[in-house]
Amino acid sequence: MRVRLGGARHPHARPTAALRLPAAYDLLDVPAGAGHRVLLQMERVGAPLGPVLSVQASGPGHESASARRLQFFVEAGTTASFLADLKDLGWDPGETDIRTVGVVLAAETPLPAAGSPRWVRSPETSPETPAFLKTASGRTTALPPARLLLGALAYACRRAEQRRACALFAGSRAG
């Protein structure tokens, strides 16, 4: 007969692990298809990226149970000029499906549970801060500014919308 020392194992009784994130951050929220495209492009060229979270889409126009969105973590306060930045880049904010979540205060963020939001790019995998992400005061920031991602995200969102419109048009002509 075997005796197990240390008592029974109850995984649900263990405390949830947490990841340390900056004290504050903003989020750029985009459709998953466009977000994955930009994420691959940015990683391919070695652009600095922060963590990325996949979440269930909610709100008007997102009734599909399978609709997902990606949330890119960016430097706190950099989405405040979101509309002006998009216009400066030549984009009409109404033509993109980019949402912003302004300054989120968090010292620790719990790991997402199964079936809930999940990390596409975990804070643990984010590389060291490149030299060009250092502020003028010499302080390093662990997250890129929102403007760094805006152009690519706007383009990917617009392309996804055009493809969706073409598919709907083609479907209506076939029937």
C-alpha positions as CSV (number, residue, x, y, z in Angstrom):
1,M,0.0,0.0,0.0
2,R,1.3,3.4,-0.9
3,V,0.9,6.4,1.3
4,R,1.0,9.9,-0.2
5,L,2.8,12.4,2.0
6,G,1.8,16.1,1.9
7,G,-1.9,15.7,1.8
8,A,-4.3,15.8,-1.1
9,R,-3.8,18.1,-4.1
10,H,-6.5,20.6,-4.8
11,P,-5.5,22.7,-7.8
12,H,-8.5,25.0,-7.3
13,A,-7.3,25.8,-3.7
14,R,-4.0,27.2,-5.0
15,P,-3.7,31.0,-5.2
16,T,-4.0,32.5,-8.6
17,A,-0.6,33.5,-10.1
18,A,-0.2,37.2,-11.0
19,L,1.9,39.1,-13.5
20,R,3.5,42.4,-12.7
21,L,2.5,45.1,-15.2
22,P,3.3,48.8,-15.1
23,A,1.4,50.8,-12.5
24,A,-0.8,52.2,-15.3
25,Y,-1.5,51.5,-19.0
26,D,-3.9,52.2,-21.8
27,L,-5.5,49.7,-24.2
28,L,-6.1,49.7,-27.9
29,D,-9.0,47.3,-28.6
30,V,-9.4,46.0,-32.2
31,P,-11.1,43.1,-34.0
32,A,-9.1,39.9,-33.6
33,G,-8.4,39.3,-37.3
34,A,-6.9,42.8,-37.8
35,G,-5.1,42.6,-34.4
36,H,-3.4,39.2,-35.3
37,R,-2.3,40.6,-38.7
38,V,-0.7,43.6,-37.0
39,L,0.9,41.6,-34.2
40,L,2.6,39.3,-36.7
41,Q,3.8,42.2,-38.8
42,M,5.2,44.1,-35.8
43,E,6.9,41.0,-34.4
44,R,8.4,40.3,-37.9
45,V,10.0,43.7,-38.1
46,G,11.1,43.7,-34.5
47,A,8.9,46.6,-33.4
48,P,8.5,47.1,-29.7
49,L,5.3,45.5,-28.3
50,G,3.7,45.2,-25.0
51,P,1.4,42.4,-23.8
52,V,-1.7,41.6,-25.9
53,L,-4.9,40.1,-24.5
54,S,-7.7,38.2,-26.4
55,V,-11.2,39.0,-25.1
56,Q,-14.8,38.2,-26.1
57,A,-16.3,41.0,-28.1
58,S,-19.2,42.8,-26.5
59,G,-21.4,45.8,-27.3
60,P,-23.5,46.8,-30.3
61,G,-22.6,45.0,-33.5
62,H,-20.9,42.1,-31.7
63,E,-23.7,39.7,-31.1
64,S,-21.8,36.7,-32.5
65,A,-20.7,34.4,-29.7
66,S,-17.4,33.6,-31.5
67,A,-16.4,37.3,-32.1
68,R,-13.1,38.1,-30.4
69,R,-11.0,41.2,-30.0
70,L,-7.4,41.9,-29.2
71,Q,-6.3,44.4,-26.6
72,F,-2.9,45.9,-27.1
73,F,-1.3,47.3,-23.9
74,V,0.3,50.7,-24.6
75,E,1.9,53.4,-22.5
76,A,-0.5,55.2,-20.1
77,G,-2.0,58.4,-21.3
78,T,-1.0,57.9,-25.0
79,T,-4.6,57.2,-26.2
80,A,-5.8,60.6,-24.9
81,S,-5.0,62.1,-28.3
82,F,-6.3,59.0,-30.2
83,L,-8.7,60.9,-32.5
84,A,-6.2,63.6,-33.4
85,D,-3.4,61.0,-34.0
86,L,-5.7,59.0,-36.4
87,K,-6.5,62.2,-38.3
88,D,-2.8,63.2,-38.4
89,L,-2.1,59.8,-39.9
90,G,-4.8,60.4,-42.6
91,W,-7.5,58.1,-41.2
92,D,-11.1,58.9,-40.5
93,P,-11.8,57.6,-37.0
94,G,-15.3,56.5,-38.2
95,E,-13.7,54.2,-40.7
96,T,-11.8,52.1,-38.2
97,D,-13.0,49.7,-35.6
98,I,-10.4,50.7,-33.0
99,R,-11.6,51.4,-29.4
100,T,-9.5,52.8,-26.6
101,V,-9.5,52.3,-22.9
102,G,-7.9,55.2,-21.1
103,V,-5.6,54.9,-18.2
104,V,-6.1,51.6,-16.3
105,L,-4.4,51.5,-12.9
106,A,-3.1,48.1,-11.9
107,A,-0.1,46.9,-9.9
108,E,-0.8,43.3,-10.6
109,T,-3.1,41.6,-13.1
110,P,-4.3,38.1,-12.5
111,L,-3.7,35.4,-15.1
112,P,-6.8,34.9,-17.1
113,A,-8.8,31.7,-16.2
114,A,-9.8,29.1,-18.7
115,G,-12.6,30.2,-21.0
116,S,-12.1,33.9,-20.2
117,P,-9.7,36.4,-21.7
118,R,-6.3,34.9,-22.6
119,W,-2.9,36.2,-23.3
120,V,-1.9,36.2,-26.9
121,R,1.4,37.9,-25.9
122,S,2.1,37.5,-22.3
123,P,3.8,40.2,-20.2
124,E,6.4,37.6,-19.3
125,T,7.4,37.2,-23.0
126,S,7.8,40.9,-23.6
127,P,11.5,41.6,-24.2
128,E,13.6,44.2,-22.4
129,T,12.8,47.8,-23.2
130,P,14.6,48.9,-26.4
131,A,16.7,52.1,-26.0
132,F,14.4,54.1,-28.2
133,L,11.5,53.6,-25.7
134,K,13.4,55.5,-23.0
135,T,11.8,58.8,-22.1
136,A,13.7,62.1,-22.2
137,S,14.2,61.9,-18.5
138,G,16.0,58.6,-19.0
139,R,13.2,56.6,-17.4
140,T,12.3,53.4,-19.3
141,T,8.8,52.6,-20.3
142,A,7.8,48.9,-20.6
143,L,5.0,49.7,-23.1
144,P,5.1,51.3,-26.5
145,P,3.1,54.6,-27.2
146,A,-0.3,54.1,-28.9
147,R,0.8,56.1,-31.9
148,L,3.4,53.5,-32.8
149,L,0.6,51.0,-33.5
150,L,-2.2,53.2,-34.8
151,G,-1.4,53.4,-38.5
152,A,-1.0,49.6,-38.8
153,L,-4.1,48.9,-36.8
154,A,-6.2,51.4,-38.8
155,Y,-5.0,49.9,-42.1
156,A,-5.7,46.3,-40.9
157,C,-9.2,47.2,-39.6
158,R,-10.1,49.0,-42.8
159,R,-8.9,46.1,-44.9
160,A,-10.9,43.6,-42.8
161,E,-14.0,45.8,-43.2
162,Q,-13.5,45.9,-47.0
163,R,-13.2,42.1,-47.2
164,R,-16.3,41.7,-45.1
165,A,-18.3,44.1,-47.3
166,C,-17.0,42.3,-50.5
167,A,-18.0,38.9,-49.0
168,L,-21.5,40.2,-48.2
169,F,-21.9,41.7,-51.7
170,A,-20.7,38.5,-53.3
171,G,-23.1,36.4,-51.2
172,S,-26.1,38.6,-52.0
173,R,-25.4,38.3,-55.8
174,A,-25.0,34.5,-55.6
175,G,-28.5,34.1,-54.0
